[in-house]
Amino acid sequence: MTILVFDIETVPDVESGRRLFRLEGLGDQEVAEVMFNQRRQETRGESDFLRHYLHRVVAISVVLKTPDKLNVWSLGERDAGESELIQRFFEGIERYTPVLVSWNGGGFDLPVLHYRALLYGVAAPRYWDNGDDDQSFRWNNYLSRYHHRHTDLMDVLSGYTPVARAPLDEVASMLGFPGKMGMSGSQVWDRYLAGGIDAIRNYCETDVLNTYLIYLRYELIRGRSTRQAYDAECNAVREMLQREGKPHWTEFLDAWK
């Protein structure tokens, strides 16, 4: 079985904001502030978190686990355009037909990716199949909330109950994993404006690795893994990060209890 754990980081889609709100002549930062203000008005001041279709993807990080390898990385080069990132993500699904794993992927990441694929015309027939082309997908596909071809850990562990949902950072920390390190999602836009795409990609990678580690524990409580196998998988992650030798992975290992 091939497992693809994924996480995305986004910034305001100022090009769409400029078009939708007729803000020609304003700079990106000014357009974004109008978008945030518009959202605050819609939510009566409760939130400035933009609607899904107004997010632009700037990083997609993945953990790929196959029977013979384990890798974690961010798709594309640091200066890759959004369309390339979206294309690479769905090409991975076309190639491997993996089990997708996420934290709130059903509530945020995948809807954003749907809208961005729509924007760029990215074809992904395997992903969108619900049994018309492959009968096995009728009972287990990526689109159904209750199928396991995509496991949204936040959704499943909360029993699909919104009031029981928990943040990735706190669950990871509770389990002895590093959790968020050096950044939060609310800081991504400011980091992006400051040219900090490398820091954003590193942050996204640590989030996706926390998600994978939680997934390993989830497989343990499901009875699909033994304690011995779980410990072996965790050791494989440690060894992979040691081989990588990158500063954010060294920090991750130091924080892993």
Buried (B, 14 or more C-beta within 10 A) or exposed (E): EBBBBBBBBBBBBBEBBBEEEEBEEBEBEEBBBBBBEBBBEEEEEEEBBBEBBBBBBBBBBBBBBEEEEBEBBBBBEEEBEBBBBBBBBBBBBEEBBBBBBBBBBBBBBBBBBBBBBEBEEBEBEBBBBBEEEEEEBEEBBBBBEEBEBBBBBBBBBBEBEEEEBBBBBEBBBEBEBBBBBEBEBEBBBEBBEEEBBEBBBBBBBBBBBBBBBBBBBBBBEEEEBEEEEBEEBBEBBEEBBEEBEEEBBEBBBEBBE
